[in-house]
Amino acid sequence: MSDTILSVRDLTVTFPSEHGTVRAVQNLSYEVHKGEALAIVGESGSGKSVSSLAVMGLLPATASISGEIELMGRKIFTLDDKQLSELRGNTISMVFQDPLSALTPVYRVGDQIAEVVRIHHPERSAAAAQARAVELLEAVGIPEPGRRAKQYPHEFSGGMRQRAMIAMAIANEPELIIADEPTTALDVTIQAQVMELLKSAQELLGAATVLITHDMGVVAGFADRVLVMKDSRMVETGEVDEIFYRPREKYTRDLLSAVPRVDLAESEGTASVAGAALRRVAEAVEATEPAIPREERPAVLEVEDLHRVYPITKGALVRRKVGEQRAVDGISFDIREGECVALVGESGCGKTTTLMEIMQLRTPQQGVIRIGGKETGSLTRKERQALRSDVTIVFQDPMAALDPRMPIGDIIREPMRVQGYSAERMAERVEWLLKTVGLLPEHAARYPTEFSGGQRQRVGVARALACDPKLIVLDEPTSALDVTVQAGVLAMLADLKTRLGVSFLFVSHDLSVVRHISDRIAVMRQGRIVEIGATEDVFSDPQHEYSKELLAAVPIPDPVIARSRRRMVLDRAAFEGAAPEDGSTAA
C-alpha cells in the first residue's frame, strides 16, 4: 500500500548464550500505515522490545538477524550506521521505557531537545533550536517551559521526564513513533496524560505509532490494531475491537482475562483471573468462618497525626534553610487484624514516606505510631529488634531486594537467624514457606537470577512471612509484573491474608489492583489523607474530587468504554510551534 510507513517481513532475531541459541523473535511479519496506532502486546520475554530495537537498528552486534524491515521504502538492513543515524530522530523516533536512563544526566533537558533539532537541521542556529526546545516542552504540558528547559533530568518527576522524551520524539515531526512501555510505573493520572499526549501527537503530525506494552487497559484506549506475541512468535493480530471482543486464540483470551477491572466490583462478576481467584478465596473463608466486625478485631497498626517535614536548604559551603517540604502532613489511620488497607495517590503524595516512618520503628517527628499497641517511640533496642519480626516489607523491585549471591533458601533463613531460630526450625519453615507461596522445596538451592519476576516476588513474600509477622507492608509489589503473573501474586496474597490472619498495608498507584485486594482504602494527596473508607464505598461513591479524578484516569480494558471516556484537551496549536494566545503555560 502507498501509505505503508513500516513493513516487517519474516523477522527473526537470535542471540548466542552459554546454553545455546536464544530465539528472541521468530518469523514476525506486520505493517503499519500512516496515522495508524499498532499495539504489540505480550508477556515479558515474548519478543516485543527486541522487535522494536530491530526496527530502530539498535540491536547489539552479537544479534543474528534475518528477514526484511522496510521504512518508507528504505530497507533498514542495507543501511550503514550513518544512514541509520539520519533516520533516527527524524523519520523514526522512540520513546523509551525508562526516561531517566534515556536522558543524559549531565546535560540540561532543553539542550538535549535542541540537540535533536540541530542534528537533523544544521541550518538552524543554537538560539532557534533552544527556542524550539522551549516550544516543545510547552507543547507536551511542562509548566514554566523556559525555566524547566534549563534544568537537569533529575530535577524532573517521572511523568515530566517522560513528557520530555515525547518532546524529543516529536521534535522533527517523524513519520513513525515507537513507544516502548511509556507508562510503566507512572501514576494513573500521569499515565492518562502521557497516552493522550502520544495520541494527540500522532493525530497532529499524521504519524504512525507502534505501542509496546503489557497493559491491556492502555491498549484499549489507544490502538487501532493489536498484535499479540508469545514466546517470540506472533499469536494473532487484528482490529482492536476484534482482539478484545472476539479473540481467536486461547492465549489472547487468557491475557485479557488476567486484567483486573477497576469498573467492576466483585459482586458484578468480573471475569479477571485475579478477581475470580480473590472471590474464590473470600467465598471459602465465608463458608468456614463467621465474619467478625472490624471494630471487634484488635488493631495491628495505629497511626495518629503523623508528620514528616524535610528542610529545603541552599548554599554550597554554608547551608541555610530556605523552606520546607511537608512530605506527610498529619495523617491518621489504623489497620485491624486480617485486614488489607491500601494507600493510593500520585508520586510525591507521601505514600512511601509514610511506609518508611512506620518501618523505622522510631519516634516520629510528630505524632504517634503504635504496632500491636506498643508505641514505637518508647521501644528499647531489644524490643525494637524483636518487633522487626512482627512488621516486614515486600519491595517493588524483587531483584534489587534479593542478594544475587545467596540461594533463596539462605535469603529466607536470614531473618529467622537474626531472631535466634534453631537450625531444625529454620529448615522446616523454609520448606513450608516455599510451598505456601507456590514454589517447590527444591527451589531453595537456586539463586534469584534463576527465577522469573513473579517467582522472585514470591520469594520476597516468603522472606517477609519467615518470622510469623502481624503486618506486611507491600510497596508496589505488582507494578512491574505482567498481568498474568500479577494475577497469581494477588491471589496468593489474598489467600495468605485469609489463611494466616496476617494484615497488609498495600501501597500502589494501580487502582484496578487495589480494588481486588484491599478491604479499606486511604487516598493521599500532598501529604494528607483526603478520603478513607471501605474499598467498595470509595470506588462506587467517591466523595473527594481528587478521588474522582484518580478513578476517571484508570485505563479500562474495553475499547468501547475507553473511547467514550472524557479525553483531556491539549493545546493543539502548541504542537505546531504556536504559543497559547493568552501566554499561559499548559497545566
N, C-alpha and C positions, 0 to 999 in steps of 0.2 A: 504494500500500500504506500502511496505517496506521502502520507502523513506519519509514517513509521519513524520514530525517533531512535529506538533501540531494538535491535534484533539479536537474540541469543539462540544459537542452534547447536544442539548436542554438546553442550559444555560439560567437560569432565576435568576435575582438579584432584590431583593426588599429592600426598606428601610422604617422604620416606620417614620411617621411625625405627626404633630398636626392635619393635615387634612386627615389622613388615610394613607394607604399603598401606597408608590410610587414605581411603577414598572419601574425600570431603564433599565432592559434588559429582553426580553421575548422570550423564545424558540429559541435561537440563535444557529445555527449549521454551522460549516465550518471546513476546513482542510487547512494546509499549508505544502507544501512539500519542500524538500531540495533544496536550491538555488533559491527558488521562492520568488517573491515580491507580497504580497497581500496588497491592499489598502482598508481600511474601511472608507467610506465617508458618510457624512450626516450633517445635521444642528446641532447646539448646542442643547443638551438635547436628542439627538437621541439614546444615549447609547454607543457611540464609546469608550470613555475613560474608562467607568465603565467596559466594557467587557475586555479591556486590563489589568486593575488592577486586575480583577478576575484571569486572566491567570498568572499574577505575584504573586498572593497570597497576595495582598496588600490592599484588601478591609477592611474597619473597622469592628470591632466585631458586630456592630449593623446591618450589612447587612445579609439578609437571602438568601442563595444560594442553587440552586438545579441544577441538570444536571451533566455533566461529562466533565472534561478537562484532556486530556492525553498529556504529553510532553515526547517524546522519550520513549514511553511505560510505563511511570510512571504516575499514577493517582494523580493529584495535590491535590484533596480534601482528600486524605488518608494520606498526609504527614504532619508531625508536623513542627513547626517553624524552628527547627534546620536543618531538612532535606530540607526545602524550601530555607534556607539560603545557603546551599551547592549548590543549583541550580542557585540561583540569582547571576549574575555577572560571572558565569562560563558556564552553559549550556544555560541560557537565560539571556538577559540583556535588559535594557531600556534606551532610550534617552528621557528625559522629555521636556515638552514644554518650561518651564522657567528655563534655566540653572543656573541663579543666585540663585534661590530658592533651586535648587537641589545640588549645591556645598556648602560646609561648608565655611562660610566667614572667619573663624579664622584659617584655615589651608591652607598651600601653595598648589597650584594646583598639583605640582609634588608629594607631599606627599599623596594627595588623590588618585591619579592614582596608586602610588606604593602600597597603602594600599589594593586596589582591587586585585593586583597581589599577595601580600603576604598572604591574607586571604585564597586564594584557592591554593597557592603554598608555604606553610610554609617552605619548604626546601630551598627556595631562601633567600639569605642574603639581608639585608637592602640596601646595596650598589648595588646589582644586580637588585633589584626592582626599585631603583631610576634610574638606567641606562635604564631599560626597559621603565620607565615613559618618559624619555627624547626621546627615540626612537619613542614611540607612539605619542608624541607631534610633532615630526618631520614628522611622517607618515601622520598626519592629516593637515599638512601645516602650523604649527605655526612657524613663523620666530624666530631665535635665541632660540631654544627649551631649551638649557641648562640654559639660563638666565630666560626664561619665567617660567620654572618649579619651580623657587624659588619665584615667585610672587603669590599674593593672587587673588581670583576671581574678586574683584572689580577693579583690575588693568588690566583686560582683557576687550575688547569690547564684545558686544553681540555675534557677529559671532565667535570670538575666544573662548568664553565660551562654545558655542555650539560645537565647534571642540573638546574642552577638554572633554565634555561629551561623544562625539563619541569615543575619545581615551579610556576613561574608559570602554565604552560599548564593544569595540573590544579587550580589553587587554588580555583576556583569550580565545580568539577565540571561541565565543559562537556558538551554533547551531541555535539560534533564536534571532534576534534583533527586539524589538518593539520600534518604533519611534512615539511618541505622539505629533503631531503638531510641528515638529522640526524646522520649518522655519517661524512660526508666528511672525510678526513684524520685520523680518530681511529684509535688503535691497536686491534688486533683484540679484545683483552680488554675495553677500554673500550667499543668498538662493540657487543660482545655484551651488556654490561651495560645500555647505553642502550636497545637494542632490546628487551631483556627487560623493562626498566622501562616502556617505552611499551606493551608488550603487557599487562603486569600492570595498568597504569593504565586501559587500555581495558576489561579484564575487570572490574575492581573498580568502575569508575564506570558501566559499561554504555554507554560512549561509542562512537561510530563513529570510525574513523581513516582518514585519507587519507595514504598514504605516497608521497612523490615521490622517486624515486631512479633511478640508473642501475646500481646494484649488485644483480644478479640473485640473488646468494647471500643477501643480506638479505631480499629479497622471498620467497624460498622458505620461510624460517622464520617469516615474519610475516603474510603476506597471506592472506585468504580468496579474494579475486578480484583479477585483474590487468587493467589497461587499458594497451595498448601504443600509443604515439604516435610518429609520424614526420612531419616537415615540416608541423607544425601540425594534422595530422589524426589521428583515431583509426584505427589499423590493424586491431586486433581486441581483443576483451575476452572474458573467461570465468573459470571457476573456476581456482584456482592450479594444480591438477593437470592440468587440460585444457591450459593455456597451456604448461606445462613439458614435458609428455609427448606432447601431441597438437596442437602449434601448426598453425594452418591457413595462415598467411601466411609467405612466404619471409623477410620482414624479421624476424619474430619468431624464426624458426629461426636466422637469421644473428646476431641479438642473443645468443641463448643459446649458440651455438657459439663466440662470441668470448670467453667467460668461461673463464679458466684454472682448472682444478680442483686444489685442494690435496690431495684424497683420492685422486688417480690419478697414478701415475708415468707417465713417457713410455712405459715398456715395457708398460704396461697399455692403451695405445692411447687416451689421452684424445682426445676429439673437438674440443677447443677449437681455434680458429683459431691462437691463439698457440702452443699446444702442437704442433699439426701443422706449423706453419711452422718452429719451432725444431727439430723432429725431422727435417724435410727438410734443413735446414742441416747438422745433425750427420751425417746419412747421407751427404751429399755430401762432407763433409770426410773421413769414414772411408774412402770409396771412392777418394780421391785421395792421402791422406797416411797413412803409418803413425803409430800413436799413440806419442807419446814419453812415457815415465813422468814423473810430476810431479817426482820427485826429480832428474831429469836436466836439467830446464829451469832457466834462470837465474832468480834472484829479482829481481823488479821493485821490490817494496816489502818492507821488513822493519821491523817494529815490535817493540821489546823493552822490557818492563817500563815502559810509558808511564803517566805520572801527570799529572793536571791538577787542581789544588786551588784553589778560589776562596774568599777570606776572606768571612765574614759580619760586617758592621760595623753599628754602631748609633750614633746621635747626629747632631744637626743641624749643630752648629758644630764640635765635636771628635769625629771619627770614631774609634771604638775597636773592635777585633776582639772579637767575642763567640762566634765559632765558625768552622767551615769547611765547605764543600761539596765533597766528593770526586767531581767530575764523571767523571773517568777514574781508575781505581784499579788500576794495574799490569797492563795488558793486553799480550799478545804474540800476533802472528800474522804471516804472510807471504803474498805473492801472487806466483805464478810467471808466466812469460811465457805469454800466451794464455789466462789463467785468469780466471774471474769469481768473486770472493769476496763474499758478501753479509753485511752486518752487520744483524741484526734485533733488535728489542726494543721495549719501550714508550717513549713520550715521557719524556725525563728520564733514560734509562739511560746516556747518554754517547755515542750514535752520532754526532751532529752535532759534538760537541766533539772527538771523535777525528778527524773529517774536517778540522776547522779546524786542529788541531795538525799534521796532515800537510801541508795546503796552505800553511801559513805558511813552510815550508822553513827553519825556525829551530831553535835549540837548545830542546828541550822542558824543562819544569820538572824532570822526572826521567825517565830512560830514554833510549833511542836510536831514532832514525828513520833508516833508510837507503833511498835511492832509487837503483836501479842500482848498488848497492854503495857509494855515497857517503853519509857521514853528513851530515845537514842542518846540524848544529851546527858543522861545520868549513868551511862554504862561504864563499867571498869574495862580495862583492856582485855581481861579474861572473859568477861561477859560479852564483849563485842565479838571476840573470836568465836565463842560458842554460838552467837546469834547468826554468824555468817552461814551456818548450815540451815537456818530457817528461811533465809532470803537469798535467792540465787537469780542469775540473769542469763538469758539467751540472747546473743548479739545478732545484729543484722547480717554481718558477713561471716558465715561459719568457717571459711578457710582462714581468715585473718585471726579468728578466735581460737583455732586449734593449732597446737605446736606441730609443725610438719615432721619434726624429728622423732616424735613419740608415737608408738602404736596406740590405737584408740583405747585398748584395754588399760594402758597406763594413764591416759588422759582422764578416763572415768574414775580410776582409782585415786587420783591426786587429791581431790577434796576430802575423800574418806581418810586418806593417810594423814592429812592435816588435822582431822578431827579425832585421830587416835584409834581408828578401827583396826581390828586384828586382821592378819593375812587371810585367815579362813573366811571371815565375814566379807572381806572385800572381794574374794574370788566368787563367793556365792552371789553377791549383789551385782557384780559386773555381768554375769551370765543372765541374771533376772532382768537387769536394766536393758540390756541389748534386746532381749525378747520383748520387753514392754514397749519399746519404741519401734518395733517391727524389723529389727536386724537379727542376724544369726550369731550364736555364741562364738563360732569360729572366726567371725569378723574381728574379734578382739586383737588378733595379731597383725592386722593390716594397718597401714598408715593413712592419714587423711587424704593424701593425693590419689589414693586408690578408690575413692568413693565419689559419687555424683554430688551435686549441690544439695539435693534433697536429703540424701543419706548423711551428708556432713551435718546438716541441720538437725537430723535425728540424733546424731552423736552429741551435739550441743545440748539437746534436751535431756539425753541420758545423763550427761555430766551434771546438769542442773538438778536432776532428781536424785543424785547419788546419796545425799545425806538426809533424805525424807524432809524436804523443805515444806514450810507452810505457805510460802508465797514465791512464785516465779515471775520475774519481770521479763517480758518479751519485747525487745526493741526491734520493730520492723522485721519479724522473723521470716516473712514470706515475700518481701518486696522484690527480691532478685530471682525468685523461682518461677519456673514455667507453671502454667495454670494446672496441669495435671499433677505435677509434684506438689504444688501448693495445696491442692485439694486433699492429698494424702496426709500432709503435715497438719492441716487444720483438723481433719477427722481424728488424728492421733491425739492432738492437744485436748480436744473435746472429750475424748474417751478417758484420758488421764484425769481430767478435772472431775469427771463423774465417778470414776472408779477409786481414785486415791484421795478425793476430797481436797486437792490442792487448789489454791487460789491463784489467779493470774492478774497482773497489771499489764495490759496489752497496749503497746504504743504502735500506731500505724497511721499512714495517710490514705490507705486503701479502705474506703468506707464499705465497699462490697464485702471485703473480708470481715470487717468489724461487725457487720450486721449478722453474719452467720456464726460468730464465735462468742460475742460478748453478751452479758446479761444487762449491764448498765454502760452508759457512755457519757463521757465528760468532754465537752467541746471547748478547746482552749484557743484564745486569741490574745496576742500581745501580753502574754504572761498571766492572763486571768481566765478563769472558767466562766464562760458566758452562758452555758446551759448544761445541765446534768439531769439524767433521769433514766428510766428503763429504756433499753435499746429500741424496742418496737414503738414506744411513745415518741421518742426523738425522731425516728425515721418517718413515722406516719403523720406526726403533727409537730414539726419543729417550731419552737416559739421564738427563737432569736433569728434576726435577719442573716447573721453570719452562718448559722447552721443551715438555713435555706439555701444560701449561696454555695456552701460546700456540697450539699446534696444535688443541686442543679448542675454542678460541674462534673459529676461522676459519669464516665462513659458507660453506656448500656449496650450490651452485645445484641442489638436488634436494629437493623438498618432503618425500618420504618419509624421507630421511636426516635432513633438518633437524628434522622432528617427533620423530624417535627419539632425538636427541641430548639430553644432560642439560640441563635448564633450571635456571638459577640461582634459588635460593629467595630471594624478597624478603619482608620483613615485611609481610604483607597488612593487619594491623591498623593499621599506620602510615598507610596511605592514608586511613583513616577518622579520623585525628587522634589515635590512641592510641599512647602510647609503649610500647616493649617492657617487659614486666613486670620484667625484671632491671635495667632502667635503662641498658642498654648502648646504644651507637650502632651504626648499620648500618656494615658494613665497606665 
